[in-house]
Amino acid sequence: MYVLHIANKNYSSWSLRPWVLMRVLDIPFEERLTPFPTGSSWELYRPFSPSGRVPCLVDDGWAVWDSLAIAEYLAEHHHGVWPVEAKARAWARSAAAEMHSSFTALRNDCSMSCGVRVQPLPMSDALKQDLFRLADLWNDGLARFGGPFLAGNAFTAVDAFFAPVAFRAQSYGLSFEGAAAGYPERLLDLPAMREWYAAALAETWREPGHEAEVRAAGTIIEDLRAPT
């Protein structure tokens, strides 16, 4: 059975991507959660992850240590990871790769913390541009392929790559124009996303660096997490 190494569900957007993909597609795996340490994760994660980071998928002793690489590895062994139709598959891979490498302002200004609600500071121009591009991208996919997911009627890896944005939208009150407006809520309503969210709220760990990022983003108006 696959072993998927992840970090705190409240914070770890990168861990969420392969986790929710495998859950939705019913790909069995053993979850191993190692909370983020204060400071560098290198020494803590290196015993199971060559990069010293998570997520890391281990298959019979063989490590795959990047979320996009994990999706491609799973696609070689399981149906449904990417759309069947070639053009839809190309679009989905392009969108997932863009999420993987871009949207820096969104990552920096709206750090993932599932259990809090934040009144954000006024948006930077860079964040506004990221949100505009997200809406543009989502509206394009939903229009091209008919929805309800980005590349058609089935949840695939491209949706998994945008799953953390749904939690960010919930935490920071982010909104989108057009058909994209309903997409984050559609993701949040998936049973696998509800499972992740419930586990995130139950966590009692607090990592100072992640907590500082959230406080820097605005005023925390609600904290739904279990107390430390």
N, C-alpha and C positions, 0 to 999 in steps of 0.2 A: 504493500500500500504506500501511496505517496505520503511524505511528511512535509507539511508546510510550516515553516518557521515564520512567525510574525511578531510584532510588538504590540504595545497597548492599543486596544481597539478605539479608545477615545481619541487618540492622536494620529495613528499610523495610516495615513491615506494610501501609501504605497502598498502596505499589507492588505488593505481592503480589496484591491483590484483582483488579484488571483483568488482570494478567499471567496468573494461573492460570485466570481465566475464559476468556480468549482461547485459551490453550493447550488446555484441556480441550475447548472447542467447535471447535477447529481453525480459528480465525479468524486468517488470516495477518497478521503484523505484523513490523516491524523494531524490535528492542530497542535503546535507547540509554541506557546506564547512566552516570550522572554521580555519583560518590561524594559523600556528605555532606561539606561543608567543616566546619572547626572554627568554631563560631559560626553566624551567620545564613547561610541559603542564598539569601537574596533576590537579591543581585547575580549569583550564579552561575547560578541557575535562571531568572531573569527573561527572558533572551533567547529561551527556548522556552515558558515557562509564565507566563501573566499574573499568577498569584498568587505567583510565586516559590517554588512548592512542587511536589512530585511526589506522585502520578503526573500526567502530562499526556499525553493522546492527541492526536496531530495527524493530521488527515485532509485531504490536499490543501491544506495551509497553514492549516487551520481548527483552532484549539486547543479541547479540552475538558479542563478542568483540575481536576476533582474526581472521586473514585472512583465515587461514586453517579451523577453526571452521565455519566460514561463508560459505566457499565452501561446507563443509559437510552438513550444515543446508540447503543450497539451493538444494543440491542433493536429500534431502529427500522430496522435494516439486516440483522439476522441472526435466524434462528429459534433457539429454545432458550435464550435468555438468561434468560427468566422462564418459569414454568410456563404451559401452554396454558390450563388450566381457570381460570376467573375467580376463584373463591374461593381456590384454591391460590396464584394469582398475587398476590392481595391480601395473603394471609398472608405470602408470601415478601417482598413489598415492605415490609410492616410490620416484619418481623424484621430485614431488611437495614438499614432506616432506624434502627431501635433500636440496632443495632450501630454504625452510623455516628455516632450522636449521644450514646451512653450508655457505660456500663462504664468510667467514668473511673478508678476505683480499680484495675481490672485493667490499664489502660494505664500508670498511674503506678507501680504496685507491681511489675509484671511486664513490664518493657520487653522488646520482642522482640529476642532475640539467638539465632539458630538454633543456633549452634555451641557453646553453653555448657550446662552442667548446674549448677544452683544448688540449694543447700540453703537454702530461703527462711527469712526471719525469721517469727516468729508472725504470722498473718494479722490484719489490721485487720478491724473489723466491716464496713467498707465493702467490702473485698475479699470477705469471706464472702458478703455480700449479692449482689455481682456474680456470684459462682460459683453461688450458689443460683438466681439468675435465669437464668443460662445453661443450667443443667441443666433447669430448668422449661420454658424456651423450646424447647430441643432435644427434650426428651421429648414436648412437645406436638406439634411438627411431625412427628416420627417416628411417633407414634401416629395422628395425623389422616390422614397421606398414605401410610403404609405403608413408608416408607424405601426403600432404605438411605440416601437423602439427605433433607434437611430437608423438601422439598416434593414428595417422590415418588421414583420410581425413576431420575431423571436428575439429574445435577449441574447446578445453575443458579446465578444470581448470588447468591442467598442463601447458598449454600455457600461461594462465593468470599469473601463478606464475613466469614465465620467462619474461614476458612483460617488467618489469623494466630493465632487462639486455639489451634489445634492445635499450632503450634510453641511457643507459650507453655506449653501443657500439658506438652509434652515437656521443655522447658528447666527448668521449675520444679516438675515432678512434681505438677501439678494433677490432681485426680480429680473425677468426677461420678457422680451416682447414676442408677440405672435404665438404660434403653436408651441414654441420653446417654453412658454410660461408654465405649462402643465407637466413638463418632462421631469423636473426634479421630484415633484410629488409622486409621480408614477414610479420612479425608482425607489423612493422612500417607502412606498407601500408594498414592495416585494417582500415575501416572507423572509428571505435571506437577509435583506437589509434591516428588517425589524429585529431579527435575531442578533445581528451585529450591534445594533443600537442598544438593545436591552443589556447586552454584555458590557458595552461601553459605559452605560450609566451605573452598572454595578461595580465597576473598578474603583478601588480606593487609592490607587497610585497617583501621585502628582510629580511631574518632572519639571523642575524650575524653569528650564529653558523654554519649553512649550507653553507653560503658564505665563511667562513674561511676554511671549509673542502675542498671546490672546489679549492680555491687558494693554499692550501697546496699540492694538487695533481699535480700541474704543472702550466703552463702559459696559462691564458685565452686569446685565439687568436680571439674570436668572441663572442659577447653577443647579441643574437637575441631578447631578452625580451623587452617588453614595458618599457620605462623609469620610474623610481620611481617618 
